[in-house]
Protein backbone atom coordinates (compact mmCIF):
# COMPACT_ATOMS: atom_id res chain seq x y z
CA UNK A 1 0.00 0.00 0.00
CA UNK A 2 1.46 3.35 -1.05
CA UNK A 3 2.01 5.80 1.79
CA UNK A 4 1.27 9.51 1.55
CA UNK A 5 5.00 10.23 1.43
CA UNK A 6 5.47 7.59 -1.25
CA UNK A 7 2.65 8.99 -3.39
CA UNK A 8 4.06 12.48 -3.05
CA UNK A 9 7.49 11.20 -4.08
CA UNK A 10 5.95 9.58 -7.17
CA UNK A 11 4.26 12.87 -8.14
CA UNK A 12 7.49 14.78 -7.56
CA UNK A 13 9.25 12.37 -9.93
CA UNK A 14 6.60 13.03 -12.56
CA UNK A 15 7.02 16.79 -12.19
CA UNK A 16 10.80 16.54 -12.48
CA UNK A 17 10.49 14.31 -15.54
CA UNK A 18 7.90 16.57 -17.15
CA UNK A 19 5.27 13.82 -17.10
CA UNK A 20 1.66 15.02 -17.18
CA UNK A 21 -0.23 14.90 -13.88
CA UNK A 22 -3.64 13.23 -13.69
CA UNK A 23 -6.85 14.36 -12.03
CA UNK A 24 -6.07 12.03 -9.12
CA UNK A 25 -2.56 13.48 -8.81
CA UNK A 26 -4.02 16.95 -8.58
CA UNK A 27 -6.59 15.89 -6.00
CA UNK A 28 -3.89 14.24 -3.90
CA UNK A 29 -1.78 17.39 -3.99
CA UNK A 30 -4.74 19.56 -3.04
CA UNK A 31 -5.60 17.36 -0.06
CA UNK A 32 -2.21 16.23 1.20
CA UNK A 33 0.66 18.42 0.00
CA UNK A 34 1.71 21.30 2.23
CA UNK A 35 1.87 24.76 0.70
CA UNK A 36 5.66 24.93 0.59
CA UNK A 37 5.88 21.63 -1.29
CA UNK A 38 3.30 22.86 -3.78
CA UNK A 39 5.26 26.06 -4.22
CA UNK A 40 8.54 24.24 -4.75
CA UNK A 41 7.03 21.95 -7.40
CA UNK A 42 5.18 24.76 -9.16
CA UNK A 43 8.26 26.98 -9.12
CA UNK A 44 10.26 24.21 -10.76
CA UNK A 45 7.79 24.14 -13.66
CA UNK A 46 7.59 27.93 -13.77
CA UNK A 47 11.35 28.39 -14.03
CA UNK A 48 11.70 25.63 -16.59
CA UNK A 49 9.18 27.43 -18.81
CA UNK A 50 9.98 31.09 -18.12
CA UNK A 51 13.22 31.27 -16.19
CA UNK A 52 13.48 34.14 -13.73
CA UNK A 53 11.29 36.54 -15.71
CA UNK A 54 8.02 38.07 -14.53
CA UNK A 55 5.98 39.81 -17.21
CA UNK A 56 3.89 42.95 -16.91
CA UNK A 57 2.15 45.17 -19.42
CA UNK A 58 1.01 48.76 -19.74
CA UNK A 59 -2.72 48.41 -20.15
CA UNK A 60 -6.02 50.03 -19.34
CA UNK A 61 -9.54 48.68 -18.81
CA UNK A 62 -12.72 49.79 -20.53
CA UNK A 63 -16.18 48.62 -19.39
CA UNK A 64 -18.57 50.36 -21.81
CA UNK A 65 -21.77 49.39 -19.94
CA UNK A 66 -22.74 47.63 -16.76
CA UNK A 67 -26.36 47.02 -17.80
CA UNK A 68 -26.73 43.26 -18.14
CA UNK A 69 -29.53 40.87 -19.01
CA UNK A 70 -28.05 38.17 -16.77
CA UNK A 71 -28.17 38.05 -12.96
CA UNK A 72 -25.13 35.97 -12.02
CA UNK A 73 -25.07 35.23 -8.30
CA UNK A 74 -21.43 36.24 -7.88
CA UNK A 75 -21.57 39.52 -9.82
CA UNK A 76 -21.42 42.92 -8.10
CA UNK A 77 -20.88 44.88 -11.33
CA UNK A 78 -24.14 44.42 -13.22
CA UNK A 79 -27.08 46.80 -13.08
CA UNK A 80 -30.68 46.72 -14.29
CA UNK A 81 -31.73 48.89 -17.20
CA UNK A 82 -33.58 51.40 -14.98
CA UNK A 83 -31.21 51.27 -12.04
CA UNK A 84 -29.60 54.57 -11.00
CA UNK A 85 -26.30 52.69 -11.01
CA UNK A 86 -26.66 51.62 -14.64
CA UNK A 87 -24.64 53.37 -17.32
CA UNK A 88 -23.84 53.27 -21.02
CA UNK A 89 -20.75 55.15 -22.17
CA UNK A 90 -21.05 57.47 -25.15
CA UNK A 91 -18.78 57.25 -28.18
CA UNK A 92 -16.90 60.31 -26.96
CA UNK A 93 -16.40 58.85 -23.48
CA UNK A 94 -15.09 55.64 -25.02
CA UNK A 95 -12.73 57.55 -27.30
CA UNK A 96 -11.54 59.64 -24.37
CA UNK A 97 -10.55 56.46 -22.52
CA UNK A 98 -8.66 55.28 -25.60
CA UNK A 99 -6.90 58.65 -25.92
CA UNK A 100 -5.94 58.48 -22.26
CA UNK A 101 -4.56 54.96 -22.65
CA UNK A 102 -2.54 55.93 -25.69
CA UNK A 103 -1.20 59.09 -24.05
CA UNK A 104 -0.03 57.02 -21.09
CA UNK A 105 1.86 54.64 -23.32
CA UNK A 106 -0.51 51.68 -23.04
CA UNK A 107 -0.16 48.87 -25.55
CA UNK A 108 -3.47 47.20 -24.65
CA UNK A 109 -7.09 48.12 -24.01
CA UNK A 110 -8.99 45.37 -22.17
CA UNK A 111 -12.69 45.70 -23.13
CA UNK A 112 -15.52 43.77 -21.44
CA UNK A 113 -18.90 44.76 -20.05
CA UNK A 114 -22.53 43.90 -19.52
CA UNK A 115 -24.91 42.30 -22.02
CA UNK A 116 -27.25 45.20 -22.61
CA UNK A 117 -30.45 43.74 -24.05
CA UNK A 118 -31.49 46.99 -25.77
CA UNK A 119 -28.17 47.58 -27.54
CA UNK A 120 -27.56 45.78 -30.85
CA UNK A 121 -24.45 43.83 -31.75
CA UNK A 122 -23.48 46.73 -34.01
CA UNK A 123 -23.00 48.95 -30.93
CA UNK A 124 -20.31 46.58 -29.66
CA UNK A 125 -18.79 46.29 -33.14
CA UNK A 126 -18.67 50.07 -33.43
CA UNK A 127 -16.67 50.34 -30.20
CA UNK A 128 -13.90 48.24 -31.74
CA UNK A 129 -14.06 50.00 -35.10
CA UNK A 130 -14.04 53.50 -33.59
CA UNK A 131 -11.16 52.90 -31.19
CA UNK A 132 -9.04 51.09 -33.77
CA UNK A 133 -9.56 53.83 -36.36
CA UNK A 134 -8.43 56.49 -33.90
CA UNK A 135 -5.72 54.50 -32.10
CA UNK A 136 -4.41 51.60 -34.20
CA UNK A 137 -1.40 51.36 -31.86
CA UNK A 138 -3.63 49.86 -29.13
CA UNK A 139 -4.17 46.11 -29.08
CA UNK A 140 -7.88 45.58 -28.44
CA UNK A 141 -8.52 42.53 -26.25
CA UNK A 142 -12.28 42.39 -26.23
CA UNK A 143 -15.44 40.53 -25.29
CA UNK A 144 -15.57 37.40 -23.16
CA UNK A 145 -16.90 34.12 -24.53
CA UNK A 146 -20.20 34.90 -22.77
CA UNK A 147 -20.46 38.14 -24.75
CA UNK A 148 -19.63 36.35 -28.00
CA UNK A 149 -22.30 33.76 -27.25
CA UNK A 150 -24.75 36.64 -26.66
CA UNK A 151 -23.77 38.27 -29.96
CA UNK A 152 -24.49 34.99 -31.73
CA UNK A 153 -27.89 34.72 -30.06
CA UNK A 154 -29.05 38.25 -30.92
CA UNK A 155 -27.73 38.27 -34.49
CA UNK A 156 -28.53 34.64 -35.39
CA UNK A 157 -25.14 34.58 -37.11
CA UNK A 158 -22.31 32.09 -36.49
CA UNK A 159 -19.58 33.20 -34.12
CA UNK A 160 -16.85 32.64 -36.71
CA UNK A 161 -18.55 35.15 -38.99
CA UNK A 162 -18.73 37.67 -36.17
CA UNK A 163 -15.06 37.04 -35.35
CA UNK A 164 -14.07 37.85 -38.91
CA UNK A 165 -16.09 41.07 -38.84
CA UNK A 166 -14.67 42.20 -35.51
CA UNK A 167 -11.14 41.26 -36.55
CA UNK A 168 -11.47 43.40 -39.65
CA UNK A 169 -12.69 46.24 -37.43
CA UNK A 170 -9.59 45.97 -35.23
CA UNK A 171 -10.06 43.15 -32.70
CA UNK A 172 -6.74 41.72 -31.50
CA UNK A 173 -7.47 38.89 -29.07
CA UNK A 174 -9.99 37.50 -26.56
CA UNK A 175 -9.91 37.85 -22.76
CA UNK A 176 -10.56 34.83 -20.58
CA UNK A 177 -13.55 36.01 -18.57
CA UNK A 178 -16.88 34.26 -18.19
CA UNK A 179 -15.38 30.83 -17.51
CA UNK A 180 -16.25 30.90 -13.78
CA UNK A 181 -16.48 27.15 -12.95
CA UNK A 182 -17.33 24.76 -15.78
CA UNK A 183 -18.86 21.91 -13.79
CA UNK A 184 -22.68 22.05 -14.18
CA UNK A 185 -23.34 21.32 -10.51
CA UNK A 186 -21.67 24.62 -9.63
CA UNK A 187 -22.27 26.65 -12.78
CA UNK A 188 -26.03 26.17 -12.50
CA UNK A 189 -25.89 27.94 -9.13
CA UNK A 190 -23.52 30.69 -10.24
CA UNK A 191 -24.89 31.69 -13.64
CA UNK A 192 -27.66 29.39 -14.78
CA UNK A 193 -28.72 31.14 -17.98
CA UNK A 194 -25.58 32.43 -19.62
CA UNK A 195 -23.20 30.45 -21.85
CA UNK A 196 -22.38 27.07 -20.35
CA UNK A 197 -18.99 25.32 -20.34
CA UNK A 198 -19.41 23.79 -23.79
CA UNK A 199 -20.38 27.14 -25.29
CA UNK A 200 -17.46 28.91 -23.58
CA UNK A 201 -15.00 26.33 -24.83
CA UNK A 202 -16.53 26.36 -28.32
CA UNK A 203 -16.05 30.12 -28.66
CA UNK A 204 -12.38 29.86 -27.77
CA UNK A 205 -11.86 26.80 -29.97
CA UNK A 206 -13.35 28.59 -32.97
CA UNK A 207 -11.24 31.69 -32.30
CA UNK A 208 -8.11 29.54 -32.04
CA UNK A 209 -8.99 27.75 -35.28
CA UNK A 210 -8.91 31.16 -36.98
CA UNK A 211 -5.39 31.69 -35.66
CA UNK A 212 -6.38 33.90 -32.73
CA UNK A 213 -4.96 33.92 -29.22
CA UNK A 214 -6.94 34.11 -25.98
CA UNK A 215 -6.70 33.75 -22.22
CA UNK A 216 -8.58 31.55 -19.75
CA UNK A 217 -9.82 32.13 -16.21
CA UNK A 218 -11.38 30.30 -13.28
CA UNK A 219 -13.38 31.85 -10.43
CA UNK A 220 -12.56 30.05 -7.16
CA UNK A 221 -13.16 30.39 -3.45
CA UNK A 222 -16.96 30.22 -3.30
CA UNK A 223 -19.11 27.05 -3.41
CA UNK A 224 -16.82 24.92 -5.56
CA UNK A 225 -14.65 22.03 -4.38
CA UNK A 226 -11.16 20.87 -5.38
CA UNK A 227 -12.80 18.37 -7.74
CA UNK A 228 -14.61 21.16 -9.55
CA UNK A 229 -11.44 23.23 -9.89
CA UNK A 230 -9.50 20.28 -11.29
CA UNK A 231 -12.30 19.43 -13.70
CA UNK A 232 -12.17 23.03 -14.92
CA UNK A 233 -8.41 22.97 -15.44
CA UNK A 234 -8.44 19.67 -17.28
CA UNK A 235 -11.13 20.85 -19.69
CA UNK A 236 -8.91 23.82 -20.50
CA UNK A 237 -5.86 21.57 -20.83
CA UNK A 238 -7.71 19.32 -23.24
CA UNK A 239 -8.70 22.23 -25.49
CA UNK A 240 -5.16 23.59 -25.36
CA UNK A 241 -3.88 20.19 -26.51
CA UNK A 242 -6.09 20.53 -29.57
CA UNK A 243 -5.60 24.19 -30.46
CA UNK A 244 -2.59 25.68 -28.66
CA UNK A 245 -4.38 29.04 -28.66
CA UNK A 246 -4.39 29.88 -24.95
CA UNK A 247 -1.62 32.19 -23.74
CA UNK A 248 -2.20 32.43 -20.03
CA UNK A 249 -4.41 31.12 -17.24
CA UNK A 250 -5.67 33.57 -14.62
CA UNK A 251 -7.14 32.20 -11.37
CA UNK A 252 -9.64 34.77 -10.09
CA UNK A 253 -10.37 34.92 -6.36
CA UNK A 254 -14.05 35.36 -5.51
CA UNK A 255 -14.92 38.67 -3.82
CA UNK A 256 -18.08 38.34 -1.68
CA UNK A 257 -19.14 41.98 -1.27
CA UNK A 258 -22.34 43.33 -2.87
CA UNK A 259 -23.51 40.09 -4.47
CA UNK A 260 -26.04 37.39 -3.46
CA UNK A 261 -23.52 34.55 -3.45
CA UNK A 262 -21.21 36.20 -0.95
CA UNK A 263 -23.71 36.64 1.89
CA UNK A 264 -22.19 33.85 3.99
CA UNK A 265 -18.89 33.21 2.20
CA UNK A 266 -15.58 34.73 3.31
CA UNK A 267 -13.01 35.93 0.82
CA UNK A 268 -10.43 33.22 -0.03
CA UNK A 269 -7.35 33.34 2.16
CA UNK A 270 -3.86 34.01 0.87
CA UNK A 271 -3.07 30.35 1.51
CA UNK A 272 -5.91 29.30 -0.79
CA UNK A 273 -4.79 31.80 -3.42
CA UNK A 274 -1.28 30.37 -3.48
CA UNK A 275 -2.48 26.77 -3.45
CA UNK A 276 -4.74 27.34 -6.45
CA UNK A 277 -1.95 29.19 -8.27
CA UNK A 278 0.54 26.38 -7.70
CA UNK A 279 -1.89 23.64 -8.71
CA UNK A 280 -2.75 25.55 -11.86
CA UNK A 281 0.91 25.69 -12.86
CA UNK A 282 1.31 21.97 -12.19
CA UNK A 283 -1.86 20.82 -13.96
CA UNK A 284 -1.82 23.19 -16.96
CA UNK A 285 1.47 21.93 -18.37
CA UNK A 286 0.60 23.13 -21.89
CA UNK A 287 -0.16 26.74 -20.89
CA UNK A 288 2.83 29.02 -21.47
CA UNK A 289 1.95 31.43 -18.66
CA UNK A 290 0.10 31.69 -15.34
CA UNK A 291 -0.95 35.17 -14.25
CA UNK A 292 -1.26 36.49 -10.70
CA UNK A 293 -3.78 39.27 -11.27
CA UNK A 294 -2.91 41.73 -8.53
CA UNK A 295 -6.31 43.43 -8.62
CA UNK A 296 -7.95 40.21 -7.42
CA UNK A 297 -5.22 38.80 -5.18
CA UNK A 298 -3.90 41.99 -3.57
CA UNK A 299 -0.46 43.27 -4.46
CA UNK A 300 1.29 41.32 -1.70
CA UNK A 301 -0.17 37.93 -2.62
CA UNK A 302 0.55 38.57 -6.31
CA UNK A 303 4.18 39.18 -5.35
CA UNK A 304 4.47 35.93 -3.41
CA UNK A 305 2.68 34.08 -6.23
CA UNK A 306 5.75 34.65 -8.40
CA UNK A 307 7.31 31.81 -6.38
CA UNK A 308 4.17 29.65 -6.59
CA UNK A 309 3.92 29.15 -10.33
CA UNK A 310 2.99 32.61 -11.64
CA UNK A 311 5.22 34.39 -14.16
CA UNK A 312 2.96 37.37 -14.90
CA UNK A 313 1.55 40.06 -12.61
CA UNK A 314 -0.73 41.79 -15.18
CA UNK A 315 -0.31 45.51 -15.71
CA UNK A 316 -1.08 49.09 -14.82
CA UNK A 317 -4.82 48.34 -15.34
CA UNK A 318 -6.57 51.70 -14.55
CA UNK A 319 -10.37 52.15 -14.34
CA UNK A 320 -11.02 48.61 -13.07
CA UNK A 321 -14.65 48.55 -11.91
CA UNK A 322 -15.84 44.93 -11.92
CA UNK A 323 -13.82 43.64 -8.96
CA UNK A 324 -13.86 46.90 -7.04
CA UNK A 325 -17.66 46.71 -7.09
CA UNK A 326 -17.26 43.34 -5.36
CA UNK A 327 -15.13 44.77 -2.57
CA UNK A 328 -11.58 44.66 -3.93
CA UNK A 329 -9.40 46.94 -1.83
CA UNK A 330 -6.47 46.84 -4.25
CA UNK A 331 -5.39 50.13 -5.83
CA UNK A 332 -7.21 51.23 -8.98
CA UNK A 333 -3.89 51.34 -10.80
CA UNK A 334 -0.16 50.81 -10.35
CA UNK A 335 2.65 52.76 -11.94
CA UNK A 336 5.23 51.02 -14.09
CA UNK A 337 7.74 51.89 -11.37
CA UNK A 338 5.52 50.14 -8.81
CA UNK A 339 5.22 47.03 -10.95
CA UNK A 340 8.94 46.78 -11.61
CA UNK A 341 9.73 47.30 -7.92
CA UNK A 342 7.25 44.63 -6.86
CA UNK A 343 8.69 42.16 -9.33
CA UNK A 344 12.27 42.88 -8.31
CA UNK A 345 11.37 42.54 -4.62
CA UNK A 346 10.00 39.09 -5.48
CA UNK A 347 13.44 38.17 -6.82
CA UNK A 348 12.38 38.21 -10.46
CA UNK A 349 13.45 40.13 -13.55
CA UNK A 350 10.70 42.49 -14.82
CA UNK A 351 9.99 42.35 -18.55
CA UNK A 352 7.36 44.49 -20.22
CA UNK A 353 5.28 42.55 -22.72
CA UNK A 354 2.55 43.32 -25.17
CA UNK A 355 -0.72 41.35 -25.22
CA UNK A 356 0.82 38.55 -27.28
CA UNK A 357 3.87 38.25 -25.01
CA UNK A 358 6.30 40.00 -27.31
CA UNK A 359 8.85 41.98 -25.30
CA UNK A 360 8.30 45.74 -25.41
CA UNK A 361 11.47 47.82 -25.50
CA UNK A 362 10.93 51.54 -25.04
CA UNK A 363 13.07 54.07 -26.87
CA UNK A 364 14.32 55.90 -23.77
CA UNK A 365 15.41 54.54 -20.38
CA UNK A 366 13.76 57.36 -18.39
CA UNK A 367 10.63 56.31 -16.55
CA UNK A 368 7.68 58.65 -16.13
CA UNK A 369 5.22 58.16 -13.32
CA UNK A 370 2.03 56.56 -14.62
CA UNK A 371 -0.15 58.96 -12.68
CA UNK A 372 1.14 61.99 -14.62
CA UNK A 373 -0.69 60.85 -17.71
CA UNK A 374 2.36 61.56 -19.87
CA UNK A 375 3.73 59.12 -22.42
CA UNK A 376 5.67 56.39 -20.64
CA UNK A 377 9.29 55.99 -21.56
CA UNK A 378 10.32 52.66 -20.10
CA UNK A 379 12.92 50.13 -21.06
CA UNK A 380 11.33 46.74 -20.51
Secondary structure by P-SEA (a helix, b strand, c coil): cccaaaaaaaaaaaaaacccccaaaaaaaaccccaaaaaaaaaaaaaaccccbbbbbbbbbbbccccccccccccccccccccccbbbbcaaaaaaaaaaaaaacccbbbbcccccccccaaaaaaaaaaaaaaccccccccccaaaaaaaaaaacccaaaaaaaaaaacccccccccccccccccccccccccccaaaaaaaaaaaaaacccbbbbbbccccccaaaaaaaaaaaaaaaaccccccbbbbbbbbccccccccccccccaaaaaaaaaaaaaaaccccccccccccccaaaaaaaccccccccccccccccccccccccccccccaaaaaaaaaaacbbbbbbccccccccccccccccccccccccccc
